Amino acid sequence: MHNIIVLKKSTILERSENNLKILIDKISLLKSEIQKVIVGQDVIIEEILIALMAGGHCLLEGVPGLAKTLMVRTLSEALALSFRRIQFTPDLMPTDIVGTEILEEDHVTGKRFFKFNKGPLFANIILADEVNRTPPKTQSALLEAMQEFEVTFGGQTYPLDRPFFILATQNPIEQAGTYPLPEAQLDRFLLYIKIGYPTAAEETQILSSTTGSKKATINPVIGAEEIKELQAITRDVSISDDLITYVSEMIRATRPETTTVNFVKEWVRWGAGPRAGQALILTAKARALFKGRYAVILEDLQTMAYPVLRHRVLMNFKAEAENVSSDNVTDELIKAISKPKANI
């Protein structure tokens, strides 16, 4: 763990250093529990935990067989939270995930009434498996839940359990019969995480550990109240005005009409909005806390810029034809944007 950086007045200071350390250590312990089952993917696991600490949602993309579903299920087991898996299919309806009203009868009075029967969305952790295989009507049912942490049915609003964490998966291949997520919904995901193939050593370990009879036991290490406390602490992590200015300059530089970065003008169709800056600061704060620091440094912002901007910077047709990605844009932005003088 890094040395603790002293903060200005905040609710962090109201907690004892020992209690804070216990909470932060539980995040490291949570990662260790997941790694009992998931081989490698250290960066992916860290990014998922950072999104959880920041109170946002994740979109995971990877080819079949890379343990996306297993990773989410293992996370839920280590968190001691309610978990539901929703398999998105072309015939899935909004009521299948939100819930519906059913007609019931009062056995005492004989009167009939409608009662809202909650759907699988009413859980702490939701695995939205292959979210791009269901039509937009059902995809849009997630929008209110993701942004407002509540759903509306029949004119009545129902709050969702907190913490509420959606991890959606999609397959980058076999695009026939899929419904790409619209930009408005993509923007609701705090992070867009791409999962790659394992290394040769990791793949050998996977083959060895998953083809025998021995199975790892996952122990719950952190509960709902502790997660909510961590999410509150994350927002209290310090960030300097210079670094906030750096974030603003980076986000504004993604927009072709206002940027001074030629690479952006050539390859980008639409840049990121203010929500990208909010996401970058929040996830940088979460990463700082994950690393045992109570203040954001430049490295936190530059590291989190990739999964934050990946789905918020839209490339033009020329970029798609030349296989230039939003990650390439982030590379150029990090080179081009002037670093704060303090360079912390």
Secondary structure, 3 states (H helix, E strand, C coil): CCCCCCCCCCHHHHCCHHHHHHHHHHHHHHHHHHCCCCCCCHHHHHHHHHHHHHCCCEEEECCCCCCHHHHHHHHHHHHCCCEEEEECCCCCCHHHHHEEEEEEECCCCCCEEEEEEECCCCCCEEEEECHHHCCHHHHCHHHHHHHHCEEEECCEEEECCCCCEEEEEECCCCCCCCCCCCHHHHCCCCEEEECCCCCHHHHHHHHHHHCCCCCCCCCCCCCHHHHHHHHHHHHCCECCHHHHHHHHHHHHCCCCCCCCCHHHHHHEEECCCHHHHHHHHHHHHHHHHHCCCCECCHHHHHHHHHHHHCCCCEECHHHHHHCCCHHHHHHHHHHHCCCCCCCC
